[in-house]
Amino acid sequence: MINIDEAVEAIRARDHYSAFAESPSPRVYGEGAAEVGRAAFDALLGTDFAVSTPGAGDRVSPEVSPYGLTLAVAYPRVAADAIDELITGAVAGTHRWRDAGPRHRAEVCVAILEALHARVFELAHAVMHTSGQAFVMAFQAGGTHALDRALEAIAYALAAQEFHPATATWTKPGRKQDLVVEKAFTPVGRGLSLLIGCNTFPTWNSYPGLFASLATGNPVIVKPHPNAVLPLAITVQVCQQVLAENGFDPHLVTLAVERPGDGLAKDLAVHDAVKLIDYTGGNEFGDWLVDNARQAVVFAEQAGVNAVVIDSTDDVDGMINNLAFSLALYSGQMCTTSQNLFIPADGIDTDQGRFSPSDVGLALGRAIDELLGPDEKAVELLGAIVNTQIPTLTERARSYGEVLVESRGLTPPAFDQAVIRTPSLILVDEDSTAYEQECFGPVTFVVSTSSTQTSIHQFIATVTKRGAMTAAIHSTSDEVLAAMREAALDVGVALSENLTGGVYVNQSAAFSDFHGTGANPAANAAYTDLAYVANRFHVVQSRR
């Protein structure tokens, strides 16, 4: 059983803490657990998914697995003319949920996480076959790590709501008689919350907002990406079941599925009843939400340009291997993957001599090949390409500079219908404009600069304009490290220094690492801090 107070202590301690085991091994989950989960997933294929959505009319099956598996799961579709009915159903149970109080809401949310964890293998297959993540990554990032992020959000929500006492006695000494007033302070949710899911990380990116809103007293409408519905459909189904079992309206969490091109997110986002919006995705729609959904508080994670400044290293093999893994993981389809490697043109000092920018790029290519191995193994790290535009972008990137490492297409027998690509590395100079904007997917720019000082300057310039979720530095110089720390603070980016082991720049640990800062254009909030939850509720007082 999860102890919510331990989770609250963990967000303050910032040490390692996890409530959900990340290894799918039978030694952890028991013999047969993986097979039962796969069978549960298979049983969903080609069926009408069992979830209750007020106002839904016909059914829609919008998903296509990046691995070629036929999903054909049908969901209740919400059309534009049914939005008012959907919203009426979603907010109907708000008062009872509010009156439950912060701690009981947290306990019910934790019960939801435990019920989701019981279906983690099924959930992992759903994430795999909608996002293109490899199974182990889907189990971890889409399952256990997403649940940890959800628990983190619940812990922050409880801590914020319990910062003030629920009741207090105010006594003002008087000459003849004290003035005594009894006061009550009630956290009240801001209002209806809209969650707009993404394709690449349908659970990991959605769970913080979903559970931060729910735990602070807000009903939530979950609008998945049309290509990644099933993971969030399972999530909503479990939410509704646990809410009902605990005496609450199951429609406090509702699923709103659309056909591609319906534009449901826009219609919902500007509705007067929607007071909170959580969004992960591209800049164009994120900017539209901020500009047009004026009645709501918008938490948006958008595109950015992540960078590594390489100045010197006393462990070049460790640096190269660490970077190779981070670039290959999920074919770079992560908001935290490094895109730009800034390296001085005259090279860097290493424990194996001087390395030019080309030397670093070619060494990375060799390390990636060794890491990936045969095609049937490579897919376990690369996953499948989820966005059909990525191969075109990867091919176009070849024209931007000198191709140091070609992106190869793989066809492992088990996934012969999947589009699988290895990373490419393109050498450009500092005057190129190619690296100044996001090139999502398996493309890395090796940027040759006039000096490390220029590298840091270019890092500042690109992040100021485009934003970033991560940054890294490799240097043996205390002065360079200090300069990069200062730069990262100025532009508001999380910094990793001299990673050569089992910690990677594009991974973040719940309860310890903040995902994003809210201090640059890539994201206006962080997973998860007090600011992420505090604006989702008000404290309303009464006195007598």
Secondary structure as the mmCIF struct_conf table of DSSP 4:
data_model
#
loop_
_struct_conf.conf_type_id
_struct_conf.id
_struct_conf.beg_label_comp_id
_struct_conf.beg_label_asym_id
_struct_conf.beg_label_seq_id
_struct_conf.end_label_comp_id
_struct_conf.end_label_asym_id
_struct_conf.end_label_seq_id
HELX_RH_AL_P HELX_RH_AL_P1 ILE A 4 ALA A 13
BEND BEND1 ASP A 15 ASP A 15
BEND BEND2 ALA A 19 PHE A 20
HELX_RH_AL_P HELX_RH_AL_P2 PRO A 26 TYR A 29
TURN_TY1_P TURN_TY1_P1 GLU A 31 GLY A 32
HELX_RH_AL_P HELX_RH_AL_P3 ALA A 33 LEU A 44
TURN_TY1_P TURN_TY1_P2 LEU A 45 GLY A 46
BEND BEND3 THR A 47 THR A 47
STRN STRN1 ASP A 48 ASP A 48
TURN_TY1_P TURN_TY1_P3 PRO A 54 GLY A 55
BEND BEND4 ASP A 58 ASP A 58
STRN STRN2 ARG A 59 VAL A 60
TURN_TY1_P TURN_TY1_P4 PRO A 66 TYR A 67
STRN STRN3 ALA A 74 ALA A 74
STRN STRN4 TYR A 75 PRO A 76
STRN STRN5 ARG A 77 ARG A 77
HELX_RH_3T_P HELX_RH_3T_P1 ALA A 80 ALA A 82
HELX_RH_AL_P HELX_RH_AL_P4 ILE A 83 VAL A 91
TURN_TY1_P TURN_TY1_P5 ALA A 92 GLY A 93
HELX_RH_AL_P HELX_RH_AL_P5 THR A 94 ASP A 99
TURN_TY1_P TURN_TY1_P6 ALA A 100 ALA A 100
HELX_RH_AL_P HELX_RH_AL_P6 PRO A 102 HIS A 117
TURN_TY1_P TURN_TY1_P7 ALA A 118 ARG A 119
HELX_RH_AL_P HELX_RH_AL_P7 VAL A 120 SER A 131
HELX_RH_AL_P HELX_RH_AL_P8 PHE A 135 PHE A 139
HELX_RH_PI_P HELX_RH_PI_P1 GLN A 140 THR A 144
HELX_RH_AL_P HELX_RH_AL_P9 HIS A 145 GLN A 161
TURN_TY1_P TURN_TY1_P8 GLU A 162 GLU A 162
BEND BEND5 PHE A 163 HIS A 164
BEND BEND6 ALA A 166 ALA A 166
STRN STRN6 THR A 167 LYS A 172
BEND BEND7 ARG A 175 GLN A 177
STRN STRN7 LEU A 179 GLY A 189
BEND BEND8 GLY A 191 GLY A 191
STRN STRN8 LEU A 192 ILE A 196
BEND BEND9 ASN A 199 THR A 200
TURN_TY1_P TURN_TY1_P9 PRO A 202 SER A 206
HELX_RH_AL_P HELX_RH_AL_P10 TYR A 207 ALA A 215
TURN_TY1_P TURN_TY1_P10 THR A 216 GLY A 217
STRN STRN9 VAL A 220 LYS A 223
TURN_TY1_P TURN_TY1_P11 PRO A 226 ASN A 227
BEND BEND10 ALA A 228 ALA A 228
HELX_RH_AL_P HELX_RH_AL_P11 LEU A 230 GLU A 245
TURN_TY1_P TURN_TY1_P12 ASN A 246 GLY A 247
BEND BEND11 PHE A 248 PHE A 248
HELX_RH_3T_P HELX_RH_3T_P2 PRO A 250 LEU A 252
STRN STRN10 VAL A 253 LEU A 255
STRN STRN11 VAL A 257 VAL A 257
TURN_TY1_P TURN_TY1_P13 PRO A 260 GLY A 261
HELX_RH_AL_P HELX_RH_AL_P12 LEU A 264 ALA A 269
TURN_TY1_P TURN_TY1_P14 VAL A 270 VAL A 270
TURN_TY1_P TURN_TY1_P15 ASP A 272 ALA A 273
STRN STRN12 VAL A 274 THR A 280
BEND BEND12 GLY A 281 GLY A 281
HELX_RH_AL_P HELX_RH_AL_P13 ASN A 283 ASN A 292
TURN_TY1_P TURN_TY1_P16 ARG A 294 GLN A 295
BEND BEND13 ALA A 296 ALA A 296
STRN STRN13 VAL A 297 GLU A 301
STRN STRN14 ALA A 307 ILE A 310
STRN STRN15 SER A 312 SER A 312
BEND BEND14 ASP A 314 ASP A 314
HELX_RH_AL_P HELX_RH_AL_P14 VAL A 316 ALA A 328
HELX_RH_3T_P HELX_RH_3T_P3 LEU A 329 GLY A 332
BEND BEND15 MET A 334 MET A 334
TURN_TY1_P TURN_TY1_P17 CYS A 335 THR A 336
BEND BEND16 THR A 337 THR A 337
STRN STRN16 ASN A 340 PRO A 344
TURN_TY1_P TURN_TY1_P18 ALA A 345 ASP A 346
STRN STRN17 ILE A 348 THR A 350
TURN_TY1_P TURN_TY1_P19 ASP A 351 GLN A 352
STRN STRN18 GLY A 353 PHE A 355
HELX_RH_AL_P HELX_RH_AL_P15 PRO A 357 LEU A 372
BEND BEND17 PRO A 374 PRO A 374
HELX_RH_AL_P HELX_RH_AL_P16 ASP A 375 LEU A 382
TURN_TY1_P TURN_TY1_P20 THR A 388 GLN A 389
HELX_RH_AL_P HELX_RH_AL_P17 ILE A 390 ALA A 397
HELX_RH_3T_P HELX_RH_3T_P4 ARG A 398 TYR A 400
BEND BEND18 GLY A 401 GLY A 401
STRN STRN19 GLU A 402 VAL A 405
STRN STRN20 GLY A 409 LEU A 410
HELX_RH_3T_P HELX_RH_3T_P5 PRO A 413 PHE A 415
TURN_TY1_P TURN_TY1_P21 ASP A 416 GLN A 417
BEND BEND19 ALA A 418 ALA A 418
STRN STRN21 ILE A 420 ARG A 421
STRN STRN22 SER A 424 ASP A 429
TURN_TY1_P TURN_TY1_P22 GLU A 430 ASP A 431
BEND BEND20 THR A 433 THR A 433
HELX_RH_3T_P HELX_RH_3T_P6 ALA A 434 GLU A 436
BEND BEND21 GLN A 437 GLN A 437
BEND BEND22 GLY A 441 PRO A 442
STRN STRN23 VAL A 443 THR A 449
BEND BEND23 SER A 450 SER A 450
HELX_RH_AL_P HELX_RH_AL_P18 THR A 452 ARG A 466
BEND BEND24 MET A 469 MET A 469
STRN STRN24 THR A 470 HIS A 474
BEND BEND25 THR A 476 THR A 476
HELX_RH_AL_P HELX_RH_AL_P19 ASP A 478 VAL A 491
TURN_TY1_P TURN_TY1_P23 GLY A 492 GLY A 492
STRN STRN25 ALA A 494 GLU A 497
BEND BEND26 ASN A 498 ASN A 498
BEND BEND27 GLY A 501 GLY A 502
TURN_TY1_P TURN_TY1_P24 VAL A 505 ASN A 506
TURN_TY1_P TURN_TY1_P25 ALA A 510 SER A 512
BEND BEND28 ASP A 513 ASP A 513
STRN STRN26 HIS A 515 HIS A 515
BEND BEND29 GLY A 518 ALA A 519
STRN STRN27 ASN A 520 ASN A 520
TURN_TY1_P TURN_TY1_P26 PRO A 521 ALA A 522
STRN STRN28 ALA A 523 ALA A 523
BEND BEND30 ASN A 524 ALA A 525
STRN STRN29 TYR A 527 TYR A 527
TURN_TY1_P TURN_TY1_P27 THR A 528 THR A 528
HELX_RH_AL_P HELX_RH_AL_P20 LEU A 530 ALA A 534
TURN_TY1_P TURN_TY1_P28 ASN A 535 ARG A 536
STRN STRN30 PHE A 537 ARG A 543
#
